[in-house]
Amino acid sequence: MHIFDTFLIHYLQRFDEYCFTVKLHGKTYTVGEGTPLFNLVFNRDISKKELLTSTSLSLGEAYMRKDLEIEGDLFTALRCLLSQNDRFSLEKSALGYLLHSSESKADQKKMVSSHYDLGNDFYGLWLDPSMSYSCAYFKNDTDTLETAQHNKIYYTLEKLHLKKGMKLLDIGCGWGYLLIEAVQKYGVKGYGCTLSREQWKKGQERIKALGLEGQVRIDLIDYRDLAEEGRKYDRIVSVGMIEHVGRSNYSLYMKTASHMLKKGGLFLLHYISGHDESVGNPWMRKYIFPGGMLPSLREIIAKAYDYDFQVIDVESLRRHYYRTLMCWYHNFQAVREQVIADKGEEFARMWELYLCGCAVSFQIGNIDVHQILMTRGTNNELPMIRWY
């Protein structure tokens, strides 16, 4: 047996909860017992040192380069491997540059831009027409992605108990759809902020097309700078933004939101959550979300009470995000050749691995997504029953 084969097969034996085969150097090896569910095909040797430093980074990069290919269903293969992620290697001391990246304003702006400024045309290929890039809400088994994204928008807005004339702030407003819908449906004054120039540009186009210049405004600004302007809002919503804030800034984030929210106002925080306070997946932090961090539910709840918030509702939408990501993944696969033509095959393999891997992670419960509804101080004027 080739010396690399001996090492690799021995290493992969740790993932023997499910049966699969490994093909390399013209030979086939079986891991686990039973009928193989998929095949790992190694077209080139990978670095032993890199594999021992980080399983996810080493195998993820090998997949991107086609040094590693998967025969069979990608979702099945990833589910089998990620369900055993407690057996992954992770040498934190060797990955400090990835796991503990800068959380300064300037660096965070660059990291956000690296993901969200890939081009509105790119995201438009596989997102629904609303350009909603967050968890949808499937009321029925027959809901399409577009229907489910509309459901999510209205479900979120209903939780905020909006009334005409209120001022609503959307921290990290994306392409502006939720904010615009709030303005049109409830007659509120909307204000949004984003660090993505592409998202900001699309938001401006939407506002102008609908003639809403006097009712909704989106600025290209950091939420920390927004607080310095001294504005106060009746309601605040933030969907999928705190994941980019960084653990060292959670206190500042909650303090800033509390400062901008009127007494008794409602704040709905929607975000992907981790089970603990770990530093995250090295491959994801290097290639997909530089600087990204998943707050745990317990640390965000604790921070909320540190800054005069009263939590009145917490909901998990984990299963909805699994289904959302599968919709995105299938949409992406349908335009894969166009993505390859525009951005190259390595990029396409990176994104299919990201979308499918995240779908798996939600499906098996490695990560979650929560909506936390809170008031600044107490509010005894809200309805006594759930209004959503």
Helices and strands as residue ranges (DSSP letters): H 3-12, G 13-15, E 20-24, E 27-31, E 39-42, H 48-53, H 55-65, E 68-71, H 74-82, G 85-87, G 92-95, H 96-99, H 105-116, H 120-126, H 145-159, E 167-171, H 177-186, E 189-194, H 197-209, E 216-220, H 223-227, E 233-239, G 242-244, G 247-249, H 250-260, E 261-273, H 282-287, H 297-306, E 309-316, H 318-334, H 336-343, H 345-363, E 368-376
